[in-house]
Amino acid sequence: MSNIKSDTSEALTRTGSIQLLWLGLAATVGIAILMALLSWASALTGSSTATLDAIDEDSETVTLLLRTEPPQLDSTRATDSVSISLLGHVMEGLLRFDENNQLAPGVAERWEIREDGATFWLRPDARWNDGIPVTAHDFVFAWRTALAPENASEYAFILYPVKNGELINSGALPIEALGVHAVSDRILEVEFEQPLAYFEELVAFSTYNPIREDFYRSREGRYGADVEDLLYNGPFQMTVWVHGAHVRLEKNQNYWGRDRIRLNVIDMPYFTTDATSALNLFKDGKVAVVDYLGAEQLDEVLQQRWQLQRFGDGSVWFLAFNFAPDRVTANLHLRKALQLVTDPGELVNRIIKLPGNLPGESLFPVWLQGVDTFFRQEHPVQQITLDADAAREHLRIAMEELGIESPPSISLLVDDTPGAAKQAEYFQNLYRTELGIDIRIDRQIFKQRLAKMQSQDFDLAVYGWGPDFADPLTFGELFASWNPNNNGRFINEEYDESVRLAQSSLDPKTRMEAFARQQEILIEQVALIPNYERGRVYITDRRLKGVVRRAVGPDPDYTNAYITPSP
Amino acid sequence: MSNLSLTTADFEPIKLQRETQTISRPSLSYWRDAWVRLKTNKRALISLFIIVGLLVFTIAGPWIWTIDPSAQDLDQLSTPPGANRVAKIVAPYHPWAGVTTEPAPISTQPTWATQEVRLAEPATTQAVRLEWDPVPAATGYRVYRNIYDPEPDGALGLPIGEIYDARRVSYEDLLDLSPTRFWYSIVATDDLGREVAEYTTLVVDVVRVITIDQAVVAGLEGPNGPLELGDEVLIKFHPLGTDYLGRDMLARLMYGARVSLFIGIIAPLFFVLIGILYGSAAGFIGGKTDQILMRFADFVVALPFLLFMILFKIAFGIGPGESGIFPMLVALVVLSWPATARLVRGQILQIREEAYIGASQLLGAKTYYLILRHMIPNTLGVILVTLTFAVPTVIFVEAFLSFIGMGVAPPTPSWGSMCNEGIQTMLNHPHELIFPALFISITVLAFNLLGDGLRDALDARMRSRE
């Protein structure tokens, strides 16, 4: 009896399972067909309507994406590239960068730089977006605000060349002592702390932008926090700022050069750091530019036949050492050993694989201008020949000096992006196989990495430095003993002297020779191991022209962009 | 009549036939019976073989496939399995000065098209060296590279080089060269640095090469005796391909399995053991103690795992770049036992009331005898099933934690961290994601099916059905 029962139940299970199998198959096929249909339908509607989204020829509107939201848009406190790029669109300083990346008159129509100071004559038609003229007083107020100790601006140091700037920032002098005066509404007088060769570059930087005092005071500490908390004197003005979601810029009708501006609206309704989702938005025709691509995305871009462009963003990436006496990296021979096995070319060509990056050879990137031509052409870098045997000899000496038996274990501080992790694993394997040095990878999020660097909690760190102004000093200063960004505390008296000379001298030749000496010291002392000069690959809609990318100043810059009719 | 002859022997009493009392079928113990029934379950049996195979793969594999899982083969980055491995032996790389020309005489008619692009040397994976005829009135050149034909819409591809010097009419490409076909396009720039519309394209088939030194280091041999320049050799074999740093996938999977299976087996063993002790104590003692113990178990269930994992990591002083496997193990053991404890407690409570326990007690059995002889054997089925189901769960947890970077430290692989790395290149090199994901899926499925089979086989109530 029990046998018969179990047989029927067995048979039932078998037919049941066959039915289930068929149902499952039917469901899978059904879903597959549905998906195919849906994607086909979306492709049908997508290609025609979506292209209108990214670029609208009738209203001269361009839709873009932002990598992140700007923390705030107070020019005295802005430090990140997104804020600086936006400020470049809605604000204008005394000078600005034009479509060829040259300095051009901004609010100042002419100027004169002397050894002890400078005078700027402001144009009469420069106005704020409420119609009131921009005056010299607005600059005086902005510069004083940026230097006021209670404002704690991270970029206050960029105003130190102005007389008494540093003393005011440290609280030793009242802000009224700053060496800048409004002679009249239209004449601005600046006194220098010491002779200065690159002041024109500086005044184009966003920290030097004007702020109108009555408006600033009326916002009661909320200046720059929202769309109505800002006054604009640039080519565009912000009309929408939904935090975390949407920024919209529209042409400023009160801008003196409004005839030059051809776009009406720059709409930024997408915020994303993810290159894949950015690429998908571009694919769907939702955005006109994707300004950040990874090596993984390139194959798809090639397959889609999109137009790729590249530019060097001016930054230099290198391995920084910790020079604290209790760290093994303070030992010169150890650093030398690492230097002699590191091949930046291999890193760039095999590991990073993005076109546009240049193998790093020096702290001073190739694009810096020297006296007549490029600085690096006038002062070529001392070439390092890779030599694993010599490196092992240096390591042996280092181990003797440090009194250790086996190669040390070193921590490497990196960002937690996939790209950084990949490079870190490359270095880990390189130093392990060539020298037997064990590298512990310390992956941290960006803010935490900066915090750990500032507290000197690392042996080796991947460090990137972008220029604030187009002079070798922006890089050379980095390893001066007094610079707070010299995180590893590299201290070298000759180097410091050479930086002081470059800061105070007005003779281009003396200055360039000082930088050349700094370049030599850095390589002799192995203060850093250059990795690469970063390049970016980006894609632009073929109808959008005139987008300017630059290493120094607001980037990307759409103020000169225009739309060409689709063919 | 006469043929009936009786002897005295016929009147002997029949011997007691003991054989009739013996059982005709061999006696089956509980375990033997379970094994017999497990054997009839094909799925469970196959799963068991897979698990044994995985253990062999993990433990014995690295002895047979002796490749260092963190060695980077930079000549074979992200190679899929079964890729062509033929390479030509060449001399070591030597820098190339490039080609420069004198500026073209002004009298030449300005024409923007480049006349011809040539290869200065045969194109190899070491370097592709291009040179071209100077374009009159050009101020510089840009070099593009594509893996598709730029025609018809002029999609030139990757902007790999910019030359600002009009006299320089050559470019050396070193960027991520692979043995494939490239379309190189040269565009001249005008006096404002803008590209002109015309371009010239050259199709280049890149040949894979390795230098003689590399070949010697890798222990490669030529077809006839020592290696010579121009010989064709087969470079290092990677049966499952390589990852984004040229590391052997098979070796990484084996070492990754060590981490995944280690934690997947050790952690459940420990927390199931704790669960048995805790649960049987609670169930057997009963009363107030049981209440208190089980409320504490409820409290432990409510603790968040990830938070504790991080706390343990800090408490044990695990620095950055060091393996987080030990804190993970501790966190798993400390936080996962209540499920088993509840299960065992329920079983014990039930068995305690059974008649045979009462009989045993009446016959004077001691507590330890009751527990050892009656309670534990009767709960063992449940315990084993919990154990087999706990293994895949823990493997998943490990994979997940390594995926988010909380687990192993590089370069140690684990299946989870390999998935995390593979997902970056999923679209271009799917094998880097598929293999570790496949291994996780198969292992988890095998353990689950085995657990399923064990539950059926060990359930005493299902015995009568066969």
Boltz contact constraints between the chains, C-beta under 6 A:
constraints:
  - contact:
      token1: [A, 296]
      token2: [B, 424]
      max_distance: 6.0
  - contact:
      token1: [A, 296]
      token2: [B, 425]
      max_distance: 6.0
  - contact:
      token1: [A, 299]
      token2: [B, 428]
      max_distance: 6.0
  - contact:
      token1: [A, 302]
      token2: [B, 146]
      max_distance: 6.0
  - contact:
      token1: [A, 302]
      token2: [B, 147]
      max_distance: 6.0
  - contact:
      token1: [A, 302]
      token2: [B, 157]
      max_distance: 6.0
  - contact:
      token1: [A, 305]
      token2: [B, 155]
      max_distance: 6.0
  - contact:
      token1: [A, 308]
      token2: [B, 158]
      max_distance: 6.0
  - contact:
      token1: [A, 308]
      token2: [B, 159]
      max_distance: 6.0
  - contact:
      token1: [A, 310]
      token2: [B, 159]
      max_distance: 6.0
  - contact:
      token1: [A, 349]
      token2: [B, 174]
      max_distance: 6.0
  - contact:
      token1: [A, 349]
      token2: [B, 175]
      max_distance: 6.0
  - contact:
      token1: [A, 350]
      token2: [B, 74]
      max_distance: 6.0
  - contact:
      token1: [A, 353]
      token2: [B, 176]
      max_distance: 6.0
  - contact:
      token1: [A, 355]
      token2: [B, 158]
      max_distance: 6.0
  - contact:
      token1: [A, 355]
      token2: [B, 159]
      max_distance: 6.0
  - contact:
      token1: [A, 355]
      token2: [B, 160]
      max_distance: 6.0
  - contact:
      token1: [A, 355]
      token2: [B, 175]
      max_distance: 6.0
  - contact:
      token1: [A, 411]
      token2: [B, 321]
      max_distance: 6.0
  - contact:
      token1: [A, 418]
      token2: [B, 424]
      max_distance: 6.0
  - contact:
      token1: [A, 425]
      token2: [B, 245]
      max_distance: 6.0
  - contact:
      token1: [A, 425]
      token2: [B, 410]
      max_distance: 6.0
  - contact:
      token1: [A, 425]
      token2: [B, 411]
      max_distance: 6.0
  - contact:
      token1: [A, 429]
      token2: [B, 70]
      max_distance: 6.0
  - contact:
      token1: [A, 429]
      token2: [B, 72]
      max_distance: 6.0
  - contact:
      token1: [A, 440]
      token2: [B, 321]
      max_distance: 6.0
  - contact:
      token1: [A, 441]
      token2: [B, 321]
      max_distance: 6.0
  - contact:
      token1: [A, 441]
      token2: [B, 410]
      max_distance: 6.0
  - contact:
      token1: [A, 442]
      token2: [B, 320]
      max_distance: 6.0
  - contact:
      token1: [A, 442]
      token2: [B, 321]
      max_distance: 6.0
